[in-house]
C-alpha cells in the first residue's frame, strides 16, 4: 500500500529526500499524541494535518511514526531555506552559548544592528532607511500602523478585500475573512477602511482601471487627506494568492505619494525570495515607504521587522517602539544565517525554477479536470483556485477533499482563500526538483481521483 518515491536526491542533515510512508497518515503514535493534545491544548488552536513531527530537513518532514512527507507548506512560508538549515543551526548554537536575552531596549547587541543593516540593504529603494525588529507579522503590522500615524498625524488606515494581516485586535480589523479569524472576537479597532482589490481572474479589470475604482472610493468616502496609510499585500496570502493586475500597485503608490499617505507593503508571506525576487514589490518596481517582514526572515525562529524611509521611521519618540523579546539575539542569529543561505545559494533563482516546473503541470491538471479556474502566483508561492465544474462557484468541499487525499499520500499541502477554495503551495526554495516532481505527481493523482 505504501510506496517510496523513486529518483530520490541526496540526504539533507541525514534525512533522505524522498516520500516514504510506513503507516497510515496520521499513524498510531500521532493519533495517541493527538488524544493528549485534545486534553491539554485549547480547542481554538486548529491544525491542517494532525501528525507530530520528529525531524525535518530540506523538503521533507518526518513524523513520530517514521513517515516522510513532502513539505509543500514550509510552515506557511517560514522555512524557505529548509528546516534546520545548517548555517541557521550553527549560528543559533553559537549565540545560545554566548547569551540568550538582554532585551534590546535595555542593553544593545550587534546581531540586532546587523539584521537591520541587512534589511536596509535588501529592501527596495536606495533612499536612507531604518528598521525596527519585532516578534511576529501581526506585531510588525501593528507597529507599521503606529509609525504611519505618528508620521502623518492622521488616523485612517486603508486595507483591501480578501487581505490578511494578523490575529491581534487591530490586525483582525484589518483582516477581511471572518471565520475563523474574527468571529466572536469584536469589537475591533476603529478607523480601518476596506477597498476593492484587483483580482483579474474575477473582475476582468486592467490594473489601472481597478486602481482608479479603489482610488475613487478613497477620495469620495474617506478623503485622501485623512488617510495615514495604505496597507496591502503585493500578492495576497491567506486571501488565496491573489496577484493583482499589472499596474494596480504602481497606481496606488502614485496616489499615496501625491497625497502624503504612507504606502505599506505587507510582505510577511511574500518576502525573502519567496516570489523569485527578494520582495514581491520588486516585480513591478514599486518602492514602498515601509515594508513589513516576518515568516521567511529567520529560518523558523520568531522574528519580524518594519523597514522604511528614515524620516518616517524616526518620527516615533524614543521608547515608542520595542518589546521584551523584539529582536531576540537568537532569532537575529538565525536571520543572519538564513539571509546568508539565500544570497549564497541564489534562492531567488531557485524560486523562479520552482514556478517553471509547477505552473505547467498544474495547468495541465486544470485542463484535464475542469475544476480549476485559475493557476496563479509567482516563484515558490503558487496556488490553484477550485470551482464546481462548468462554473465559477467556489468549491471548498473539493478543495478539502484533495488536500486530505494529498496528506494521506505523503504530501503536506495547505488551503486558503476567502471561500476556502484555494490550494496553495509554498515549498522550501531548497527542495530538489525530483522531490517537487513527485509531489506534483501525487497532487495530480488526487485531483483525478477526486473528479473521476
Phi, psi and omega in degrees: 000317184261138186232150171261134180293146177275176177057039180292153179263180185297146178299153175237124183051037178081003180254120178300134181270070179208148176284132182208113180253126180248348175221177168295162179242116000285153181272179185299322180292319177295320179296321179294318180290330177298325177296320176295319180300318182299325182272352184242332187251142179305138177293346178285350178267109183276179178206143178280318182217114186280059169254164179241120188275135178258319180214160175202145177194151180060238179249021185236138167244137181248124181270175186290349175270357180091006177281136176254115182250145176282128186268102177257021180235336180052036182060037187063062173068024183267311187266055180296332179272006184095148180289137179053043178303139189305315182292325177295312181299315182299314181293323178296315180299319179296319181290319179302322181289339181271298173196153185256340184189142166224340191077115186297337178274002174254302172223142184279168172207155190293326184304319179300312181297318180298319178295316178297320177298318179296317179296318179296328179282320190273331183288154185300147176100144179254015177285167177290133185233161170225155177229156172223143186255148181219193187258326187216166179300314180299319179296321179293321177300314179302318182288327175298319178295316177303314183295316180298319179293321178297318183288317186269342187061028177241171184240329188293138177236125179260130174233185188228154177308141177072003182286155175227131182226358175141185187239004174283174185299310180297314185286336171297320177297328180280335181282142185277318191283131183283296181264126010262004195279333190234339187306120175081002187257358183285177004283156183257169181299145182277179175062036174244130186228130186259131181246160180292137181265146171288124179220082193302330180286348181244319184266342178068013183267143170293159184302314181296323180293316178296320179295319180300322178296312180295318181294321177300317179295320179298315181296315186282320188267333185244319189089114185305326182289355178259354187270124177279315187211146165254119182245122184212145171276123179302327165229123184291141181269273181301335180291351175118026178057041180286122177260114182296153179299146179306130179102341181296308182295314178302324179292323177294320178298317179299314179300316180298314182298319182292339187241016176066026180264138177281120178268119186245121175265116175276097183254029180303315181266337186265349187281168173063060172076356187303321184260009181094359169229163179304320178220144184297336177303332185289340183297330177246011175070021179278150179240098180294154173288325175220145174237133178258129180229157176190222176036267189288359187292328192229025171062021178120349177267151185286114178203144177212167183206156165239125179237133183200180179303138187304318184292333177282311183295329181273003180284347182273137179295148179305131183096349180286340178239150177140199182158154186307312184258000185300122181071038179309140185299328179289318177295323177296319177299319178297319180296318180295323176293318181296314179297323178299318177297315180302317182287313184295320184263005179048065182290344172297315179296321180293323177295320178295324178293322176300317178299318180300325180281315190286313189300314179297322181290320178291324178295324177296319176300318179300314181294322184284327188258331180075012181248004178247117182269345184202132169248119189214174179117179179222148175060231179262033177229083189237147180214160171235137177261126189254129182229167175288136188307133178081010181212180173250018181284125181302140180236082179293328180296315178295319180301312180294323179298314179294318180299314181295323178293322176298316178302314182297337181255017170088023176234117181274111178237164182237154174253167180195186175101145179304326182255011176066025185242026179241130173260120186245149184232126181227061183294152172302140181294342180271001181298138179290153179295326178298317180293319178298317179296321178296318178300316181295326176296316178296315180301316179299316180299319183290325175296317181296318180291322182291333183254003182296000000 
